[in-house]
Amino acid sequence: MEALQMLKGFKEFIMRGNVIDLAVAFVIGAAFVKIVEALVAGLITPLIAAIFGKPDISDVWAFTLNNSEFRIGLILQAIFNFLTVAAAVYFVIVVPLNKLAERRKRGEVPAPEDEALTTEQQLLTEIRDSLRLRP
């Protein structure tokens, strides 16, 4: 019986929207990584190679001091990678979703405020309501 109860609880856990939403987000994120990788490999890396003569900047400003190797370019490369991903997420996901939300907001019609009924409207409302009550 306990095993059956545990399986039932597991089924409820899996069927919750949170788990399914998380799985969908993971799959979409994995697919988006491919887009970012293609952007970096097809555009950014060749641009860096054209400027610095190498496909990345991790070896730029590398020097040795007292047998310790300092690689400022490695830090710059990590910052650059982060900024590239952040820019891709912003321009491919955030901006279009913001524009979509803005369009939806513009299309909304504000709910009419309850205005005081005129005497004629009150009379018509009373007549309508009394007609509804008749069999």
N, CA, C and O atoms as a GROMACS GRO file, in nm:
protein
  540
    1MET      N    1   0.081  -0.120   0.000
    1MET     CA    2   0.000   0.000   0.000
    1MET      C    3   0.086   0.126   0.000
    1MET      O    4   0.056   0.222  -0.071
    2GLU      N    5   0.193   0.126   0.079
    2GLU     CA    6   0.279   0.245   0.086
    2GLU      C    7   0.342   0.274  -0.048
    2GLU      O    8   0.354   0.390  -0.088
    3ALA      N    9   0.384   0.170  -0.119
    3ALA     CA   10   0.446   0.188  -0.250
    3ALA      C   11   0.345   0.249  -0.346
    3ALA      O   12   0.381   0.335  -0.426
    4LEU      N   13   0.221   0.205  -0.339
    4LEU     CA   14   0.116   0.259  -0.425
    4LEU      C   15   0.093   0.406  -0.394
    4LEU      O   16   0.075   0.488  -0.485
    5GLN      N   17   0.092   0.440  -0.266
    5GLN     CA   18   0.074   0.580  -0.224
    5GLN      C   19   0.191   0.666  -0.272
    5GLN      O   20   0.171   0.779  -0.315
    6MET      N   21   0.313   0.611  -0.263
    6MET     CA   22   0.430   0.685  -0.310
    6MET      C   23   0.423   0.709  -0.461
    6MET      O   24   0.454   0.818  -0.508
    7LEU      N   25   0.381   0.608  -0.536
    7LEU     CA   26   0.368   0.624  -0.681
    7LEU      C   27   0.261   0.727  -0.716
    7LEU      O   28   0.277   0.805  -0.809
    8LYS      N   29   0.152   0.726  -0.639
    8LYS     CA   30   0.046   0.825  -0.660
    8LYS      C   31   0.099   0.966  -0.633
    8LYS      O   32   0.071   1.059  -0.709
    9GLY      N   33   0.175   0.981  -0.524
    9GLY     CA   34   0.234   1.111  -0.492
    9GLY      C   35   0.333   1.155  -0.599
    9GLY      O   36   0.339   1.273  -0.634
   10PHE      N   37   0.411   1.060  -0.650
   10PHE     CA   38   0.507   1.091  -0.757
   10PHE      C   39   0.434   1.135  -0.883
   10PHE      O   40   0.476   1.230  -0.949
   11LYS      N   41   0.326   1.067  -0.916
   11LYS     CA   42   0.247   1.104  -1.034
   11LYS      C   43   0.193   1.246  -1.019
   11LYS      O   44   0.198   1.325  -1.113
   12GLU      N   45   0.141   1.278  -0.901
   12GLU     CA   46   0.089   1.414  -0.877
   12GLU      C   47   0.200   1.518  -0.890
   12GLU      O   48   0.179   1.626  -0.945
   13PHE      N   49   0.318   1.484  -0.840
   13PHE     CA   50   0.432   1.574  -0.849
   13PHE      C   51   0.471   1.600  -0.994
   13PHE      O   52   0.493   1.714  -1.034
   14ILE      N   53   0.478   1.493  -1.072
   14ILE     CA   54   0.518   1.505  -1.212
   14ILE      C   55   0.412   1.581  -1.293
   14ILE      O   56   0.447   1.657  -1.383
   15MET      N   57   0.287   1.561  -1.261
   15MET     CA   58   0.180   1.622  -1.339
   15MET      C   59   0.154   1.768  -1.301
   15MET      O   60   0.076   1.835  -1.368
   16ARG      N   61   0.219   1.816  -1.198
   16ARG     CA   62   0.205   1.958  -1.163
   16ARG      C   63   0.258   2.043  -1.275
   16ARG      O   64   0.349   2.002  -1.346
   17GLY      N   65   0.202   2.161  -1.294
   17GLY     CA   66   0.246   2.251  -1.399
   17GLY      C   67   0.390   2.295  -1.384
   17GLY      O   68   0.458   2.318  -1.484
   18ASN      N   69   0.438   2.307  -1.260
   18ASN     CA   70   0.574   2.356  -1.236
   18ASN      C   71   0.678   2.266  -1.300
   18ASN      O   72   0.772   2.314  -1.362
   19VAL      N   73   0.662   2.135  -1.286
   19VAL     CA   74   0.760   2.041  -1.338
   19VAL      C   75   0.757   2.043  -1.490
   19VAL      O   76   0.861   2.042  -1.555
   20ILE      N   77   0.638   2.045  -1.547
   20ILE     CA   78   0.626   2.047  -1.692
   20ILE      C   79   0.680   2.179  -1.747
   20ILE      O   80   0.750   2.179  -1.848
   21ASP      N   81   0.648   2.290  -1.683
   21ASP     CA   82   0.701   2.420  -1.727
   21ASP      C   83   0.853   2.421  -1.720
   21ASP      O   84   0.920   2.474  -1.809
   22LEU      N   85   0.908   2.362  -1.615
   22LEU     CA   86   1.053   2.356  -1.601
   22LEU      C   87   1.114   2.271  -1.712
   22LEU      O   88   1.218   2.308  -1.767
   23ALA      N   89   1.051   2.160  -1.744
   23ALA     CA   90   1.102   2.074  -1.852
   23ALA      C   91   1.098   2.147  -1.986
   23ALA      O   92   1.193   2.139  -2.064
   24VAL      N   93   0.990   2.217  -2.012
   24VAL     CA   94   0.979   2.294  -2.136
   24VAL      C   95   1.085   2.403  -2.140
   24VAL      O   96   1.149   2.423  -2.243
   25ALA      N   97   1.104   2.473  -2.030
   25ALA     CA   98   1.206   2.579  -2.024
   25ALA      C   99   1.345   2.522  -2.047
   25ALA      O  100   1.427   2.584  -2.113
   26PHE      N  101   1.371   2.404  -1.993
   26PHE     CA  102   1.501   2.340  -2.012
   26PHE      C  103   1.524   2.308  -2.159
   26PHE      O  104   1.632   2.334  -2.212
   27VAL      N  105   1.424   2.251  -2.225
   27VAL     CA  106   1.437   2.215  -2.367
   27VAL      C  107   1.455   2.340  -2.452
   27VAL      O  108   1.539   2.343  -2.542
   28ILE      N  109   1.377   2.442  -2.425
   28ILE     CA  110   1.389   2.569  -2.500
   28ILE      C  111   1.526   2.630  -2.474
   28ILE      O  112   1.590   2.680  -2.567
   29GLY      N  113   1.573   2.627  -2.350
   29GLY     CA  114   1.706   2.679  -2.318
   29GLY      C  115   1.816   2.605  -2.391
   29GLY      O  116   1.910   2.666  -2.440
   30ALA      N  117   1.803   2.473  -2.396
   30ALA     CA  118   1.903   2.393  -2.468
   30ALA      C  119   1.904   2.427  -2.616
   30ALA      O  120   2.010   2.434  -2.678
   31ALA      N  121   1.786   2.448  -2.673
   31ALA     CA  122   1.779   2.486  -2.814
   31ALA      C  123   1.835   2.626  -2.836
   31ALA      O  124   1.900   2.653  -2.937
   32PHE      N  125   1.811   2.714  -2.741
   32PHE     CA  126   1.861   2.852  -2.753
   32PHE      C  127   2.013   2.856  -2.746
   32PHE      O  128   2.076   2.941  -2.808
   33VAL      N  129   2.072   2.764  -2.670
   33VAL     CA  130   2.218   2.756  -2.662
   33VAL      C  131   2.276   2.736  -2.801
   33VAL      O  132   2.381   2.792  -2.834
   34LYS      N  133   2.210   2.655  -2.882
   34LYS     CA  134   2.257   2.629  -3.019
   34LYS      C  135   2.256   2.758  -3.102
   34LYS      O  136   2.346   2.782  -3.182
   35ILE      N  137   2.155   2.840  -3.082
   35ILE     CA  138   2.148   2.967  -3.155
   35ILE      C  139   2.263   3.058  -3.113
   35ILE      O  140   2.329   3.118  -3.198
   36VAL      N  141   2.287   3.067  -2.983
   36VAL     CA  142   2.396   3.152  -2.934
   36VAL      C  143   2.530   3.098  -2.982
   36VAL      O  144   2.616   3.176  -3.023
   37GLU      N  145   2.549   2.966  -2.977
   37GLU     CA  146   2.675   2.908  -3.025
   37GLU      C  147   2.696   2.939  -3.173
   37GLU      O  148   2.808   2.971  -3.215
   38ALA      N  149   2.590   2.929  -3.252
   38ALA     CA  150   2.602   2.960  -3.394
   38ALA      C  151   2.635   3.107  -3.417
   38ALA      O  152   2.714   3.141  -3.505
   39LEU      N  153   2.576   3.194  -3.338
   39LEU     CA  154   2.605   3.337  -3.347
   39LEU      C  155   2.751   3.364  -3.314
   39LEU      O  156   2.818   3.441  -3.383
   40VAL      N  157   2.799   3.301  -3.209
   40VAL     CA  158   2.938   3.320  -3.169
   40VAL      C  159   3.033   3.262  -3.272
   40VAL      O  160   3.130   3.326  -3.312
   41ALA      N  161   3.006   3.138  -3.317
   41ALA     CA  162   3.096   3.071  -3.412
   41ALA      C  163   3.092   3.135  -3.550
   41ALA      O  164   3.194   3.143  -3.618
   42GLY      N  165   2.975   3.180  -3.592
   42GLY     CA  166   2.962   3.233  -3.727
   42GLY      C  167   2.990   3.380  -3.743
   42GLY      O  168   3.021   3.426  -3.853
   43LEU      N  169   2.980   3.456  -3.635
   43LEU     CA  170   2.995   3.602  -3.647
   43LEU      C  171   3.100   3.659  -3.551
   43LEU      O  172   3.192   3.730  -3.593
   44ILE      N  173   3.085   3.628  -3.425
   44ILE     CA  174   3.169   3.690  -3.323
   44ILE      C  175   3.314   3.640  -3.330
   44ILE      O  176   3.407   3.721  -3.332
   45THR      N  177   3.333   3.508  -3.336
   45THR     CA  178   3.468   3.452  -3.339
   45THR      C  179   3.546   3.500  -3.461
   45THR      O  180   3.661   3.540  -3.446
   46PRO      N  181   3.490   3.496  -3.581
   46PRO     CA  182   3.565   3.550  -3.696
   46PRO      C  183   3.597   3.699  -3.682
   46PRO      O  184   3.702   3.744  -3.728
   47LEU      N  185   3.508   3.773  -3.618
   47LEU     CA  186   3.533   3.916  -3.597
   47LEU      C  187   3.650   3.935  -3.502
   47LEU      O  188   3.736   4.021  -3.525
   48ILE      N  189   3.655   3.858  -3.395
   48ILE     CA  190   3.767   3.865  -3.300
   48ILE      C  191   3.897   3.823  -3.368
   48ILE      O  192   4.001   3.885  -3.348
   49ALA      N  193   3.889   3.716  -3.449
   49ALA     CA  194   4.009   3.669  -3.520
   49ALA      C  195   4.059   3.776  -3.616
   49ALA      O  196   4.180   3.791  -3.634
   50ALA      N  197   3.968   3.849  -3.678
   50ALA     CA  198   4.008   3.955  -3.771
   50ALA      C  199   4.076   4.070  -3.698
   50ALA      O  200   4.168   4.132  -3.751
   51ILE      N  201   4.032   4.098  -3.576
   51ILE     CA  202   4.088   4.210  -3.500
   51ILE      C  203   4.217   4.171  -3.429
   51ILE      O  204   4.316   4.243  -3.438
   52PHE      N  205   4.218   4.056  -3.359
   52PHE     CA  206   4.333   4.018  -3.276
   52PHE      C  207   4.424   3.914  -3.339
   52PHE      O  208   4.531   3.887  -3.287
   53GLY      N  209   4.383   3.856  -3.451
   53GLY     CA  210   4.465   3.753  -3.515
   53GLY      C  211   4.447   3.616  -3.455
   53GLY      O  212   4.512   3.522  -3.499
   54LYS      N  213   4.360   3.602  -3.356
   54LYS     CA  214   4.330   3.474  -3.292
   54LYS      C  215   4.179   3.465  -3.274
   54LYS      O  216   4.111   3.568  -3.266
   55PRO      N  217   4.125   3.342  -3.267
   55PRO     CA  218   3.979   3.329  -3.256
   55PRO      C  219   3.922   3.367  -3.118
   55PRO      O  220   3.800   3.382  -3.105
   56ASP      N  221   4.005   3.382  -3.018
   56ASP     CA  222   3.956   3.432  -2.890
   56ASP      C  223   4.062   3.522  -2.829
   56ASP      O  224   4.176   3.529  -2.877
   57ILE      N  225   4.025   3.590  -2.723
   57ILE     CA  226   4.117   3.688  -2.663
   57ILE      C  227   4.176   3.638  -2.532
   57ILE      O  228   4.228   3.716  -2.453
   58SER      N  229   4.166   3.506  -2.508
   58SER     CA  230   4.214   3.453  -2.379
   58SER      C  231   4.366   3.467  -2.364
   58SER      O  232   4.415   3.466  -2.251
   59ASP      N  233   4.440   3.478  -2.473
   59ASP     CA  234   4.586   3.492  -2.463
   59ASP      C  235   4.633   3.637  -2.477
   59ASP      O  236   4.753   3.664  -2.475
   60VAL      N  237   4.540   3.729  -2.490
   60VAL     CA  238   4.576   3.870  -2.500
   60VAL      C  239   4.618   3.918  -2.361
   60VAL      O  240   4.555   3.882  -2.262
   61TRP      N  241   4.719   3.997  -2.353
   61TRP     CA  242   4.773   4.052  -2.228
   61TRP      C  243   4.813   3.942  -2.130
   61TRP      O  244   4.786   3.952  -2.010
   62ALA      N  245   4.876   3.838  -2.180
   62ALA     CA  246   4.927   3.731  -2.094
   62ALA      C  247   5.074   3.760  -2.066
   62ALA      O  248   5.150   3.793  -2.157
   63PHE      N  249   5.114   3.746  -1.941
   63PHE     CA  250   5.253   3.769  -1.905
   63PHE      C  251   5.289   3.684  -1.784
   63PHE      O  252   5.202   3.635  -1.712
   64THR      N  253   5.418   3.666  -1.765
   64THR     CA  254   5.468   3.587  -1.653
   64THR      C  255   5.548   3.677  -1.560
   64THR      O  256   5.627   3.759  -1.606
   65LEU      N  257   5.525   3.662  -1.433
   65LEU     CA  258   5.595   3.741  -1.332
   65LEU      C  259   5.631   3.647  -1.218
   65LEU      O  260   5.542   3.592  -1.152
   66ASN      N  261   5.760   3.629  -1.193
   66ASN     CA  262   5.808   3.538  -1.088
   66ASN      C  263   5.748   3.398  -1.102
   66ASN      O  264   5.697   3.341  -1.005
   67ASN      N  265   5.754   3.345  -1.222
   67ASN     CA  266   5.704   3.211  -1.255
   67ASN      C  267   5.553   3.196  -1.235
   67ASN      O  268   5.503   3.083  -1.228
   68SER      N  269   5.481   3.305  -1.227
   68SER     CA  270   5.335   3.302  -1.220
   68SER      C  271   5.279   3.361  -1.348
   68SER      O  272   5.317   3.470  -1.390
   69GLU      N  273   5.188   3.286  -1.409
   69GLU     CA  274   5.131   3.330  -1.536
   69GLU      C  275   5.002   3.410  -1.512
   69GLU      O  276   4.910   3.362  -1.446
   70PHE      N  277   4.999   3.529  -1.565
   70PHE     CA  278   4.881   3.615  -1.555
   70PHE      C  279   4.818   3.623  -1.693
   70PHE      O  280   4.886   3.653  -1.792
   71ARG      N  281   4.687   3.596  -1.701
   71ARG     CA  282   4.618   3.597  -1.829
   71ARG      C  283   4.495   3.686  -1.819
   71ARG      O  284   4.384   3.640  -1.792
   72ILE      N  285   4.516   3.813  -1.840
   72ILE     CA  286   4.407   3.911  -1.836
   72ILE      C  287   4.306   3.880  -1.945
   72ILE      O  288   4.185   3.899  -1.926
   73GLY      N  289   4.354   3.833  -2.059
   73GLY     CA  290   4.265   3.799  -2.170
   73GLY      C  291   4.165   3.691  -2.135
   73GLY      O  292   4.053   3.689  -2.188
   74LEU      N  293   4.202   3.600  -2.046
   74LEU     CA  294   4.111   3.494  -2.004
   74LEU      C  295   3.990   3.555  -1.932
   74LEU      O  296   3.877   3.511  -1.952
   75ILE      N  297   4.016   3.654  -1.849
   75ILE     CA  298   3.906   3.724  -1.780
   75ILE      C  299   3.823   3.800  -1.880
   75ILE      O  300   3.699   3.798  -1.875
   76LEU      N  301   3.890   3.868  -1.973
   76LEU     CA  302   3.818   3.944  -2.075
   76LEU      C  303   3.732   3.851  -2.162
   76LEU      O  304   3.621   3.887  -2.201
   77GLN      N  305   3.785   3.732  -2.193
   77GLN     CA  306   3.709   3.636  -2.274
   77GLN      C  307   3.584   3.591  -2.200
   77GLN      O  308   3.477   3.581  -2.260
   78ALA      N  309   3.594   3.565  -2.070
   78ALA     CA  310   3.478   3.524  -1.990
   78ALA      C  311   3.374   3.635  -1.985
   78ALA      O  312   3.254   3.610  -1.998
   79ILE      N  313   3.420   3.758  -1.967
   79ILE     CA  314   3.328   3.873  -1.966
   79ILE      C  315   3.262   3.888  -2.102
   79ILE      O  316   3.141   3.912  -2.112
   80PHE      N  317   3.341   3.873  -2.208
   80PHE     CA  318   3.288   3.884  -2.343
   80PHE      C  319   3.184   3.775  -2.370
   80PHE      O  320   3.080   3.802  -2.430
   81ASN      N  321   3.213   3.652  -2.328
   81ASN     CA  322   3.117   3.542  -2.346
   81ASN      C  323   2.986   3.571  -2.275
   81ASN      O  324   2.878   3.550  -2.330
   82PHE      N  325   2.997   3.620  -2.152
   82PHE     CA  326   2.877   3.655  -2.076
   82PHE      C  327   2.796   3.764  -2.147
   82PHE      O  328   2.675   3.752  -2.161
   83LEU      N  329   2.865   3.868  -2.191
   83LEU     CA  330   2.795   3.978  -2.258
   83LEU      C  331   2.731   3.933  -2.389
   83LEU      O  332   2.623   3.980  -2.425
   84THR      N  333   2.796   3.842  -2.459
   84THR     CA  334   2.740   3.790  -2.584
   84THR      C  335   2.611   3.714  -2.557
   84THR      O  336   2.511   3.734  -2.625
   85VAL      N  337   2.613   3.627  -2.456
   85VAL     CA  338   2.493   3.551  -2.422
   85VAL      C  339   2.384   3.645  -2.371
   85VAL      O  340   2.268   3.632  -2.410
   86ALA      N  341   2.420   3.740  -2.286
   86ALA     CA  342   2.322   3.834  -2.232
   86ALA      C  343   2.260   3.917  -2.344
   86ALA      O  344   2.139   3.940  -2.344
   87ALA      N  345   2.340   3.962  -2.440
   87ALA     CA  346   2.288   4.039  -2.553
   87ALA      C  347   2.195   3.954  -2.638
   87ALA      O  348   2.090   4.001  -2.681
   88ALA      N  349   2.234   3.830  -2.662
   88ALA     CA  350   2.149   3.742  -2.743
   88ALA      C  351   2.015   3.718  -2.673
   88ALA      O  352   1.910   3.725  -2.736
   89VAL      N  353   2.018   3.692  -2.544
   89VAL     CA  354   1.894   3.671  -2.469
   89VAL      C  355   1.809   3.797  -2.472
   89VAL      O  356   1.688   3.789  -2.490
   90TYR      N  357   1.871   3.912  -2.454
   90TYR     CA  358   1.797   4.038  -2.451
   90TYR      C  359   1.732   4.067  -2.586
   90TYR      O  360   1.612   4.096  -2.592
   91PHE      N  361   1.811   4.059  -2.693
   91PHE     CA  362   1.759   4.100  -2.823
   91PHE      C  363   1.672   3.993  -2.889
   91PHE      O  364   1.586   4.027  -2.971
   92VAL      N  365   1.690   3.866  -2.855
   92VAL     CA  366   1.612   3.761  -2.918
   92VAL      C  367   1.488   3.724  -2.835
   92VAL      O  368   1.388   3.681  -2.891
   93ILE      N  369   1.495   3.741  -2.702
   93ILE     CA  370   1.383   3.700  -2.618
   93ILE      C  371   1.314   3.819  -2.551
   93ILE      O  372   1.194   3.838  -2.566
   94VAL      N  373   1.391   3.899  -2.477
   94VAL     CA  374   1.331   4.004  -2.394
   94VAL      C  375   1.265   4.113  -2.478
   94VAL      O  376   1.150   4.149  -2.452
   95VAL      N  377   1.336   4.166  -2.577
   95VAL     CA  378   1.279   4.275  -2.658
   95VAL      C  379   1.152   4.230  -2.730
   95VAL      O  380   1.051   4.300  -2.721
   96PRO      N  381   1.152   4.115  -2.801
   96PRO     CA  382   1.026   4.074  -2.865
   96PRO      C  383   0.912   4.052  -2.767
   96PRO      O  384   0.798   4.089  -2.796
   97LEU      N  385   0.940   3.993  -2.651
   97LEU     CA  386   0.833   3.972  -2.553
   97LEU      C  387   0.782   4.103  -2.496
   97LEU      O  388   0.662   4.117  -2.472
   98ASN      N  389   0.871   4.200  -2.475
   98ASN     CA  390   0.827   4.331  -2.428
   98ASN      C  391   0.739   4.400  -2.532
   98ASN      O  392   0.638   4.462  -2.497
   99LYS      N  393   0.776   4.388  -2.660
   99LYS     CA  394   0.696   4.448  -2.766
   99LYS      C  395   0.560   4.380  -2.774
   99LYS      O  396   0.458   4.446  -2.795
  100LEU      N  397   0.558   4.249  -2.759
  100LEU     CA  398   0.432   4.176  -2.760
  100LEU      C  399   0.343   4.219  -2.644
  100LEU      O  400   0.223   4.240  -2.662
  101ALA      N  401   0.401   4.233  -2.526
  101ALA     CA  402   0.324   4.277  -2.410
  101ALA      C  403   0.272   4.419  -2.430
  101ALA      O  404   0.160   4.451  -2.390
  102GLU      N  405   0.353   4.503  -2.492
  102GLU     CA  406   0.312   4.642  -2.519
  102GLU      C  407   0.195   4.644  -2.617
  102GLU      O  408   0.100   4.720  -2.599
  103ARG      N  409   0.201   4.560  -2.721
  103ARG     CA  410   0.091   4.554  -2.818
  103ARG      C  411  -0.036   4.504  -2.753
  103ARG      O  412  -0.145   4.556  -2.778
  104ARG      N  413  -0.022   4.403  -2.668
  104ARG     CA  414  -0.140   4.352  -2.598
  104ARG      C  415  -0.200   4.459  -2.508
  104ARG      O  416  -0.321   4.474  -2.498
  105LYS      N  417  -0.113   4.533  -2.442
  105LYS     CA  418  -0.160   4.638  -2.351
  105LYS      C  419  -0.234   4.747  -2.427
  105LYS      O  420  -0.337   4.798  -2.382
  106ARG      N  421  -0.178   4.784  -2.545
  106ARG     CA  422  -0.243   4.887  -2.627
  106ARG      C  423  -0.379   4.841  -2.676
  106ARG      O  424  -0.471   4.922  -2.691
  107GLY      N  425  -0.393   4.710  -2.702
  107GLY     CA  426  -0.518   4.656  -2.754
  107GLY      C  427  -0.626   4.641  -2.650
  107GLY      O  428  -0.742   4.618  -2.684
  108GLU      N  429  -0.590   4.654  -2.523
  108GLU     CA  430  -0.689   4.639  -2.417
  108GLU      C  431  -0.781   4.759  -2.412
  108GLU      O  432  -0.739   4.874  -2.426
  109VAL      N  433  -0.905   4.731  -2.393
  109VAL     CA  434  -1.003   4.838  -2.378
  109VAL      C  435  -1.030   4.851  -2.229
  109VAL      O  436  -1.069   4.754  -2.164
  110PRO      N  437  -1.011   4.970  -2.174
  110PRO     CA  438  -1.036   4.986  -2.031
  110PRO      C  439  -1.182   4.958  -1.998
  110PRO      O  440  -1.272   4.993  -2.075
  111ALA      N  441  -1.204   4.896  -1.886
  111ALA     CA  442  -1.340   4.865  -1.844
  111ALA      C  443  -1.416   4.994  -1.816
  111ALA      O  444  -1.363   5.085  -1.752
  112PRO      N  445  -1.538   5.002  -1.865
  112PRO     CA  446  -1.614   5.126  -1.841
  112PRO      C  447  -1.645   5.140  -1.693
  112PRO      O  448  -1.678   5.043  -1.624
  113GLU      N  449  -1.635   5.260  -1.647
  113GLU     CA  450  -1.664   5.287  -1.506
  113GLU      C  451  -1.815   5.287  -1.486
  113GLU      O  452  -1.891   5.327  -1.574
  114ASP      N  453  -1.854   5.242  -1.370
  114ASP     CA  454  -1.998   5.244  -1.340
  114ASP      C  455  -2.041   5.388  -1.325
  114ASP      O  456  -1.998   5.460  -1.235
  115GLU      N  457  -2.129   5.428  -1.416
  115GLU     CA  458  -2.180   5.564  -1.410
  115GLU      C  459  -2.320   5.558  -1.350
  115GLU      O  460  -2.389   5.456  -1.357
  116ALA      N  461  -2.359   5.666  -1.293
  116ALA     CA  462  -2.494   5.673  -1.237
  116ALA      C  463  -2.594   5.665  -1.351
  116ALA      O  464  -2.580   5.731  -1.454
  117LEU      N  465  -2.696   5.582  -1.330
  117LEU     CA  466  -2.799   5.566  -1.434
  117LEU      C  467  -2.893   5.686  -1.434
  117LEU      O  468  -2.925   5.743  -1.330
  118THR      N  469  -2.935   5.721  -1.554
  118THR     CA  470  -3.035   5.828  -1.564
  118THR      C  471  -3.168   5.773  -1.515
  118THR      O  472  -3.183   5.653  -1.496
  119THR      N  473  -3.263   5.860  -1.496
  119THR     CA  474  -3.396   5.819  -1.450
  119THR      C  475  -3.459   5.724  -1.551
  119THR      O  476  -3.524   5.626  -1.513
  120GLU      N  477  -3.440   5.753  -1.678
  120GLU     CA  478  -3.496   5.669  -1.784
  120GLU      C  479  -3.432   5.529  -1.781
  120GLU      O  480  -3.501   5.428  -1.795
  121GLN      N  481  -3.299   5.524  -1.761
  121GLN     CA  482  -3.230   5.396  -1.755
  121GLN      C  483  -3.273   5.316  -1.633
  121GLN      O  484  -3.288   5.194  -1.641
  122GLN      N  485  -3.292   5.383  -1.521
  122GLN     CA  486  -3.339   5.314  -1.401
  122GLN      C  487  -3.478   5.254  -1.423
  122GLN      O  488  -3.505   5.142  -1.382
  123LEU      N  489  -3.565   5.332  -1.487
  123LEU     CA  490  -3.700   5.286  -1.514
  123LEU      C  491  -3.697   5.165  -1.608
  123LEU      O  492  -3.769   5.067  -1.585
  124LEU      N  493  -3.615   5.170  -1.713
  124LEU     CA  494  -3.604   5.058  -1.806
  124LEU      C  495  -3.546   4.934  -1.738
  124LEU      O  496  -3.588   4.822  -1.767
  125THR      N  497  -3.452   4.952  -1.648
  125THR     CA  498  -3.394   4.841  -1.574
  125THR      C  499  -3.499   4.776  -1.486
  125THR      O  500  -3.506   4.653  -1.477
  126GLU      N  501  -3.583   4.859  -1.418
  126GLU     CA  502  -3.689   4.804  -1.334
  126GLU      C  503  -3.790   4.727  -1.416
  126GLU      O  504  -3.837   4.621  -1.373
  127ILE      N  505  -3.825   4.778  -1.534
  127ILE     CA  506  -3.920   4.709  -1.621
  127ILE      C  507  -3.861   4.575  -1.666
  127ILE      O  508  -3.930   4.473  -1.663
  128ARG      N  509  -3.735   4.576  -1.707
  128ARG     CA  510  -3.669   4.452  -1.749
  128ARG      C  511  -3.668   4.350  -1.638
  128ARG      O  512  -3.698   4.232  -1.660
  129ASP      N  513  -3.633   4.394  -1.520
  129ASP     CA  514  -3.623   4.302  -1.407
  129ASP      C  515  -3.761   4.246  -1.369
  129ASP      O  516  -3.773   4.129  -1.333
  130SER      N  517  -3.864   4.329  -1.378
  130SER     CA  518  -4.000   4.280  -1.344
  130SER      C  519  -4.050   4.183  -1.449
  130SER      O  520  -4.123   4.089  -1.417
  131LEU      N  521  -4.012   4.204  -1.576
  131LEU     CA  522  -4.052   4.109  -1.681
  131LEU      C  523  -3.983   3.975  -1.664
  131LEU      O  524  -4.040   3.872  -1.699
  132ARG      N  525  -3.864   3.974  -1.614
  132ARG     CA  526  -3.790   3.848  -1.590
  132ARG      C  527  -3.858   3.764  -1.481
  132ARG      O  528  -3.854   3.641  -1.484
  133LEU      N  529  -3.921   3.831  -1.386
  133LEU     CA  530  -3.981   3.761  -1.273
  133LEU      C  531  -4.113   3.694  -1.313
  133LEU      O  532  -4.155   3.600  -1.246
  134ARG      N  533  -4.178   3.740  -1.418
  134ARG     CA  534  -4.307   3.682  -1.459
  134ARG      C  535  -4.284   3.546  -1.525
  134ARG      O  536  -4.185   3.526  -1.597
  135PRO      N  537  -4.377   3.452  -1.499
  135PRO     CA  538  -4.364   3.318  -1.558
  135PRO      C  539  -4.394   3.313  -1.706
  135PRO      O  540  -4.386   3.206  -1.767
   0.00000   0.00000   0.00000
